[in-house]
Amino acid sequence: MLHIINKSPFENRSLESCLRFAQAGSALLLTEDAIYAATVDGPAHASVRQACHTLKVYALQPDTDARGVTAKVMVGVTLVDYGGFVDLAAEHSSSQAWL
């Protein structure tokens, strides 16, 4: 399954909820303000680092670029462009957007 989160970890607990339910081998894509969770020393740094052990974690690079944090994305998080987003959606039989 592809889990998609777009809300800031400062704003709500969608990332927290997702990480509780995501099964090993699933993929997690952080978009919009959720990309802050993937930054070194970001608000959810420890949670995302731990998730990288069981999930494939991605961040949408146009969003990291727009927010000026691309250089701060932690090791273990793969940056993807819009084409990569489409590829992830096509690779997974289902997706869940966490609001």
C-alpha positions as CSV (number, residue, x, y, z in Angstrom):
1,M,0.0,0.0,0.0
2,L,1.1,3.6,-0.7
3,H,0.4,5.9,2.2
4,I,0.3,9.6,1.3
5,I,0.5,12.4,3.9
6,N,0.3,16.1,3.0
7,K,-0.2,17.8,6.4
8,S,2.5,19.3,8.5
9,P,3.5,17.3,11.6
10,F,3.0,20.6,13.4
11,E,-0.6,20.8,12.2
12,N,-2.1,17.4,13.0
13,R,-1.3,13.7,13.9
14,S,-1.9,12.1,10.5
15,L,1.7,10.9,10.3
16,E,1.5,9.5,13.8
17,S,-1.7,7.6,12.9
18,C,-0.2,6.4,9.6
19,L,2.9,5.0,11.2
20,R,0.8,3.1,13.7
21,F,-1.1,1.3,11.0
22,A,1.3,1.0,8.1
23,Q,2.5,-2.5,7.5
24,A,6.1,-3.4,6.8
25,G,6.9,-3.2,3.2
26,S,4.4,-0.4,2.5
27,A,5.5,2.9,1.0
28,L,5.1,6.3,2.6
29,L,5.0,9.5,0.5
30,L,5.3,12.9,2.1
31,T,4.0,15.8,0.1
32,E,3.2,19.5,0.7
33,D,3.9,20.5,4.3
34,A,4.4,16.9,5.4
35,I,7.8,17.0,3.9
36,Y,9.0,18.8,7.1
37,A,8.7,15.4,8.8
38,A,11.6,14.1,6.6
39,T,14.1,16.8,7.5
40,V,17.1,16.3,9.7
41,D,16.1,17.4,13.2
42,G,12.5,18.1,12.0
43,P,9.5,17.6,14.2
44,A,9.1,14.0,13.4
45,H,12.7,13.1,12.7
46,A,12.8,10.1,15.1
47,S,9.5,8.7,13.9
48,V,10.5,8.9,10.2
49,R,14.0,7.5,10.8
50,Q,12.4,4.5,12.6
51,A,9.9,4.1,9.8
52,C,12.7,3.9,7.2
53,H,13.6,0.5,8.8
54,T,10.3,-1.1,7.7
55,L,8.7,1.2,5.1
56,K,10.0,2.8,1.9
57,V,9.8,6.5,2.6
58,Y,9.6,9.1,-0.1
59,A,9.3,12.9,-0.2
60,L,8.1,14.9,-3.2
61,Q,11.1,17.0,-4.3
62,P,9.2,19.9,-5.9
63,D,7.7,20.4,-2.4
64,T,11.1,20.2,-0.6
65,D,12.5,22.6,-3.2
66,A,9.6,25.0,-2.8
67,R,10.1,25.1,1.0
68,G,13.9,25.3,0.8
69,V,14.6,22.1,2.7
70,T,15.9,19.7,0.0
71,A,19.4,19.7,1.5
72,K,18.0,18.9,4.9
73,V,16.1,15.7,3.9
74,M,17.4,12.9,6.0
75,V,19.2,9.8,4.8
76,G,16.8,7.0,4.0
77,V,14.2,9.2,2.4
78,T,14.1,9.1,-1.3
79,L,13.2,12.2,-3.2
80,V,10.8,11.8,-6.2
81,D,9.4,14.2,-8.8
82,Y,5.8,14.2,-10.1
83,G,6.6,11.3,-12.5
84,G,7.9,9.4,-9.5
85,F,4.7,10.1,-7.6
86,V,2.7,8.6,-10.6
87,D,5.1,5.6,-10.7
88,L,4.5,5.0,-6.9
89,A,0.8,5.1,-7.4
90,A,1.0,2.7,-10.3
91,E,3.3,0.3,-8.4
92,H,0.9,-0.1,-5.5
93,S,-2.4,-1.8,-5.7
94,S,-4.0,0.6,-3.2
95,S,-3.3,4.0,-1.6
96,Q,-4.4,5.7,1.5
97,A,-4.4,9.5,1.8
98,W,-4.1,10.5,5.5
99,L,-6.0,13.7,6.2
